[in-house]
Amino acid sequence: MIQGAGLEGTFRGGYLSVQELDWLPKYREGALLEPRLAEEHRQFVTELTADAQGMPMWRGKHAGIGGVYTINKPS
């Protein structure tokens, strides 16, 4: 979306909801067993790790419902 608008963007990480923190341990394995789950989403769930406090991380950045980006206008 950012590039489509002619801008440059960098994903900085996500912010988490209390519900997400509850859902991940409850539904992670079931989601991975669900045949209707698209491969892109399956890969994302598979790649989730946890930081020292148990917060979900994806590729070294916090993963959550909200995304934080740096957006710049190209020079």
DSSP file (Angstrom, degrees, kcal/mol; ACC not computed):
  #  RESIDUE AA STRUCTURE BP1 BP2  ACC     N-H-->O    O-->H-N    N-H-->O    O-->H-N    TCO  KAPPA ALPHA  PHI   PSI    X-CA   Y-CA   Z-CA
    1    1 A M     >        0   0    0      0, 0.0     4,-1.1     0, 0.0     6,-0.2   0.000 360.0 360.0 360.0 -43.4    0.0    0.0    0.0
    2    2 A I  T >4> +     0   0    0      1,-0.2     5,-2.0     2,-0.2     3,-0.8   0.947 360.0  43.9 -63.7 -48.2    2.7    2.4    0.9
    3    3 A Q  G >45S+     0   0    0      1,-0.2     3,-2.1     3,-0.2    -1,-0.2   0.876 107.5  60.6 -64.1 -36.6    4.7    1.9   -2.3
    4    4 A G  G 345S+     0   0    0      1,-0.3    -1,-0.2     2,-0.1    -2,-0.2   0.756 102.4  53.1 -60.9 -24.3    1.4    2.0   -4.3
    5    5 A A  G <<5S-     0   0    0     -4,-1.1    -1,-0.3    -3,-0.8    -2,-0.2   0.347 124.2-105.5 -91.5   5.2    1.0    5.6   -2.9
    6    6 A G  T < 5S+     0   0    0     -3,-2.1     2,-0.2     1,-0.3    -3,-0.2   0.708  83.7 116.6  80.5  20.2    4.5    6.5   -4.2
    7    7 A L      < -     0   0    0     -5,-2.0     2,-0.4    -6,-0.2    -1,-0.3  -0.681  62.7-121.7-115.6 169.8    6.1    6.5   -0.7
    8    8 A E  E     -A   72   0A   0     64,-3.0    64,-3.0    -2,-0.2     2,-0.3  -0.921  32.3-177.5-111.1 138.9    8.7    4.4    1.1
    9    9 A G  E     -A   71   0A   0     -2,-0.4     2,-0.4    62,-0.2    62,-0.2  -0.984  17.8-161.7-140.9 150.5    7.9    2.5    4.2
   10   10 A T  E     -A   70   0A   0     60,-2.1    60,-2.2    -2,-0.3     2,-0.4  -0.997  24.6-127.7-130.7 127.3    9.6    0.3    6.8
   11   11 A F  E     +A   69   0A   0     -2,-0.4    58,-0.2    58,-0.2     3,-0.1  -0.616  25.6 179.7 -73.0 125.2    7.8   -2.0    9.1
   12   12 A R  E     -     0   0A   0     56,-3.4     2,-0.3    -2,-0.4    50,-0.3   0.695  51.5 -77.5 -99.5 -25.0    9.0   -1.3   12.7
   13   13 A G  E     -A   68   0A   0     55,-1.1    55,-2.7    48,-0.2    -1,-0.4  -0.859  44.8 -87.5 147.9 178.1    6.9   -3.8   14.6
   14   14 A G  E     -A   67   0A   0     48,-2.5     2,-0.4    -2,-0.3    53,-0.2  -0.758  22.8-133.1-116.5 163.3    3.4   -4.5   15.8
   15   15 A Y  E     -A   66   0A   0     51,-1.9    51,-1.9    -2,-0.3     2,-0.3  -0.918  27.2-130.6-116.4 151.6    1.5   -3.7   19.0
   16   16 A L        -     0   0    0     -2,-0.4     2,-0.3    48,-0.2    48,-0.1  -0.645   5.2-143.8-107.6 150.0   -0.5   -6.3   20.8
   17   17 A S     >  -     0   0    0     -2,-0.3     4,-1.7     1,-0.1     5,-0.2  -0.786  28.2-119.5-103.1 156.1   -4.0   -6.6   22.1
   18   18 A V  H  > S+     0   0    0     -2,-0.3     4,-1.3     1,-0.2     5,-0.1   0.876 115.0  56.8 -60.2 -37.6   -4.8   -8.5   25.3
   19   19 A Q  H  > S+     0   0    0      1,-0.2     4,-2.8     2,-0.2     3,-0.4   0.913 103.0  53.1 -61.6 -43.2   -7.1  -10.8   23.3
   20   20 A E  H  > S+     0   0    0      1,-0.2     4,-2.5     2,-0.2    -1,-0.2   0.908 105.4  53.7 -58.9 -42.1   -4.2  -11.8   21.0
   21   21 A L  H  < S+     0   0    0     -4,-1.7    -1,-0.2     1,-0.2    -2,-0.2   0.817 113.8  43.5 -64.0 -29.2   -2.0  -12.7   23.9
   22   22 A D  H  X S+     0   0    0     -4,-1.3     4,-0.9    -3,-0.4    -2,-0.2   0.862 114.2  49.9 -79.6 -39.6   -4.8  -15.0   25.1
   23   23 A W  H  X S+     0   0    0     -4,-2.8     4,-3.1     1,-0.2     5,-0.4   0.861  96.6  67.5 -70.9 -38.5   -5.7  -16.4   21.7
   24   24 A L  H  X S+     0   0    0     -4,-2.5     4,-2.0     1,-0.2     5,-0.2   0.927 106.0  38.3 -55.9 -53.5   -2.2  -17.4   20.5
   25   25 A P  H  4 S+     0   0    0      0, 0.0     4,-0.3     0, 0.0    -1,-0.2   0.838 120.5  48.9 -67.4 -27.9   -1.6  -20.2   23.1
   26   26 A K  H  < S+     0   0    0     -4,-0.9     4,-0.2     1,-0.1    -2,-0.2   0.887 126.7  19.6 -75.1 -38.9   -5.2  -21.4   22.8
   27   27 A Y  H  X S+     0   0    0     -4,-3.1     4,-2.6     2,-0.1     5,-0.2   0.491  92.5  95.4-117.1  -5.7   -5.5  -21.5   19.0
   28   28 A R  H  X S+     0   0    0     -4,-2.0     4,-2.0    -5,-0.4     5,-0.2   0.944  92.0  41.4 -55.6 -54.9   -2.1  -21.7   17.4
   29   29 A E  H  > S+     0   0    0     -4,-0.3     4,-1.3     1,-0.2    -1,-0.2   0.900 115.3  51.0 -64.0 -41.0   -1.9  -25.5   17.0
   30   30 A G  H  > S+     0   0    0     -4,-0.2     4,-0.7     1,-0.2    -1,-0.2   0.886 108.4  52.6 -62.3 -39.1   -5.5  -25.7   15.8
   31   31 A A  H >< S+     0   0    0     -4,-2.6     3,-0.9     1,-0.2     6,-0.2   0.912 107.4  51.6 -62.8 -42.4   -4.9  -23.0   13.2
   32   32 A L  H 3< S+     0   0    0     -4,-2.0    -1,-0.2     1,-0.3    -2,-0.2   0.779 110.1  49.7 -67.0 -25.4   -1.9  -24.9   11.9
   33   33 A L  H 3< S+     0   0    0     -4,-1.3    -1,-0.3    -5,-0.2    -2,-0.2   0.576  85.8 105.4 -86.4  -9.8   -4.0  -28.1   11.6
   34   34 A E    X<  -     0   0    0     -3,-0.9     3,-1.5    -4,-0.7    -3,-0.0  -0.609  59.7-156.1 -77.1 115.6   -6.8  -26.3    9.7
   35   35 A P  T 3  S+     0   0    0      0, 0.0    -1,-0.2     0, 0.0    -4,-0.0   0.723  90.0  61.3 -66.5 -20.3   -6.7  -27.2    6.0
   36   36 A R  T 3  S+     0   0    0      2,-0.1     2,-0.4     3,-0.0    -2,-0.1   0.584  76.0 110.1 -82.1  -8.3   -8.5  -24.0    5.0
   37   37 A L  S <  S-     0   0    0     -3,-1.5     5,-0.0    -6,-0.2    -6,-0.0  -0.539  76.4-119.1 -70.2 122.8   -5.7  -21.8    6.4
   38   38 A A    >>  -     0   0    0     -2,-0.4     4,-2.4     1,-0.1     3,-0.5  -0.258  18.9-116.8 -61.7 148.5   -3.9  -20.2    3.5
   39   39 A E  H 3> S+     0   0    0      1,-0.2     4,-2.7     2,-0.2     5,-0.2   0.854 113.9  57.9 -56.9 -39.0   -0.2  -21.0    3.1
   40   40 A E  H 3> S+     0   0    0      1,-0.2     4,-1.7     2,-0.2    -1,-0.2   0.900 111.2  42.0 -59.0 -42.2    0.8  -17.4    3.7
   41   41 A H  H <> S+     0   0    0     -3,-0.5     4,-2.5     2,-0.2    -2,-0.2   0.867 112.3  53.9 -74.6 -37.3   -1.0  -17.3    7.1
   42   42 A R  H  X S+     0   0    0     -4,-2.4     4,-2.5     2,-0.2    -2,-0.2   0.917 108.9  49.3 -61.0 -44.0    0.3  -20.8    8.0
   43   43 A Q  H  X S+     0   0    0     -4,-2.7     4,-2.1     2,-0.2    -1,-0.2   0.914 110.0  51.5 -62.8 -42.9    3.9  -19.6    7.3
   44   44 A F  H  X S+     0   0    0     -4,-1.7     4,-0.6    -5,-0.2    -2,-0.2   0.951 112.2  45.0 -58.6 -50.6    3.3  -16.5    9.5
   45   45 A V  H >< S+     0   0    0     -4,-2.5     3,-0.9     1,-0.2    -1,-0.2   0.890 112.4  52.7 -61.9 -40.3    2.0  -18.5   12.4
   46   46 A T  H 3< S+     0   0    0     -4,-2.5    -1,-0.2     1,-0.2    -2,-0.2   0.858 107.7  51.9 -63.3 -35.7    4.8  -21.1   12.1
   47   47 A E  H 3< S+     0   0    0     -4,-2.1    12,-0.5    -5,-0.2    -1,-0.2   0.541  82.1 116.1 -81.7  -7.0    7.5  -18.3   12.1
   48   48 A L  E <<  +B   58   0B   0     -3,-0.9     2,-0.2    -4,-0.6    10,-0.2  -0.415  38.3 172.0 -66.1 135.4    6.2  -16.7   15.4
   49   49 A T  E     -B   57   0B   0      8,-2.5     8,-2.7    -2,-0.1     2,-0.4  -0.633  26.6-113.7-124.9-173.8    8.6  -16.9   18.3
   50   50 A A  E     -B   56   0B   0      6,-0.3     2,-0.1    -2,-0.2    12,-0.0  -0.967  15.5-136.0-128.8 145.5    8.5  -15.3   21.7
   51   51 A D    >   -     0   0    0      4,-2.4     3,-1.9    -2,-0.4     6,-0.1  -0.184  49.5 -79.1 -83.2-173.0   10.7  -12.6   23.4
   52   52 A A  T 3  S+     0   0    0      1,-0.3    -1,-0.1     2,-0.1    -2,-0.0   0.759 134.3  48.1 -62.4 -25.2   12.0  -12.8   26.9
   53   53 A Q  T 3  S-     0   0    0      2,-0.1    -1,-0.3     0, 0.0    -3,-0.0   0.382 122.1-104.9 -95.0   3.1    8.6  -11.7   28.3
   54   54 A G  S <  S+     0   0    0     -3,-1.9    -2,-0.1     1,-0.3     3,-0.0   0.573  70.7 147.5  86.0   9.5    6.7  -14.2   26.1
   55   55 A M        -     0   0    0      1,-0.1    -4,-2.4   -39,-0.0    -1,-0.3  -0.584  55.3-101.6 -79.1 139.8    5.4  -11.6   23.6
   56   56 A P  E     -B   50   0B   0      0, 0.0     7,-2.2     0, 0.0     2,-0.3  -0.345  40.5-170.8 -67.3 139.2    5.0  -12.9   20.0
   57   57 A M  E     -BC  49  62B   0     -8,-2.7    -8,-2.5     5,-0.3     2,-0.4  -0.947  12.5-162.5-127.6 147.7    7.7  -11.9   17.6
   58   58 A W  E >  S-BC  48  61B   0      3,-3.4     3,-1.3    -2,-0.3   -10,-0.1  -0.962  79.5 -20.6-133.2 116.1    7.9  -12.3   13.8
   59   59 A R  T 3  S-     0   0    0    -12,-0.5     3,-0.1    -2,-0.4    -1,-0.1   0.877 130.3 -47.4  52.5  42.1   11.3  -12.0   12.2
   60   60 A G  T 3  S+     0   0    0      1,-0.2     2,-0.3     3,-0.0    -1,-0.3   0.481 121.6  95.3  85.2   3.3   12.7  -10.2   15.2
   61   61 A K  E <  S-C   58   0B   0     -3,-1.3    -3,-3.4   -48,-0.0    -1,-0.2  -0.944  84.5 -93.5-127.3 149.5    9.9   -7.7   15.6
   62   62 A H  E     -C   57   0B   0     -2,-0.3   -48,-2.5   -50,-0.3     2,-0.5  -0.342  39.1-146.8 -61.4 137.6    6.8   -7.7   17.8
   63   63 A A        +     0   0    0     -7,-2.2     2,-0.3   -50,-0.2     4,-0.1  -0.924  35.9 130.8-111.6 125.2    3.8   -9.2   16.0
   64   64 A G        -     0   0    0     -2,-0.5   -48,-0.2     2,-0.3   -49,-0.1  -0.946  68.5 -80.9-160.1 179.9    0.4   -7.9   16.8
   65   65 A I  S    S+     0   0    0     -2,-0.3     2,-0.4   -50,-0.2   -49,-0.2   0.812 109.8  60.5 -60.9 -32.6   -2.9   -6.6   15.4
   66   66 A G  E    S-A   15   0A   0    -51,-1.9   -51,-1.9    -3,-0.0     2,-0.4  -0.781  73.1-149.4-102.6 143.2   -1.5   -3.1   14.9
   67   67 A G  E     -A   14   0A   0     -2,-0.4     2,-0.5   -53,-0.2   -53,-0.2  -0.870   0.6-154.4-110.8 144.8    1.5   -2.3   12.7
   68   68 A V  E     +A   13   0A   0    -55,-2.7   -56,-3.4    -2,-0.4   -55,-1.1  -0.976  21.7 175.7-117.7 128.0    4.0    0.5   13.2
   69   69 A Y  E     -A   11   0A   0     -2,-0.5     2,-0.6   -58,-0.2   -58,-0.2  -0.927  31.8-135.5-131.1 150.7    5.7    1.9   10.1
   70   70 A T  E     -A   10   0A   0    -60,-2.2   -60,-2.1    -2,-0.3     2,-0.5  -0.952  30.5-166.9 -99.4 126.1    8.1    4.7    9.2
   71   71 A I  E     +A    9   0A   0     -2,-0.6     2,-0.3   -62,-0.2   -62,-0.2  -0.968   8.6 177.7-121.1 129.1    6.8    6.3    6.0
   72   72 A N  E     -A    8   0A   0    -64,-3.0   -64,-3.0    -2,-0.5    -2,-0.0  -0.938  31.4-123.0-129.4 150.5    8.9    8.7    3.9
   73   73 A K        -     0   0    0     -2,-0.3   -66,-0.1   -66,-0.2   -67,-0.0  -0.815  43.8-111.0 -86.3 127.1    8.4   10.6    0.7
   74   74 A P              0   0    0      0, 0.0    -1,-0.1     0, 0.0     0, 0.0  -0.257 360.0 360.0 -59.6 146.7   11.2    9.6   -1.7
   75   75 A S              0   0    0     -3,-0.0    -2,-0.0     0, 0.0     0, 0.0   0.483 360.0 360.0 -81.2 360.0   13.7   12.4   -2.4
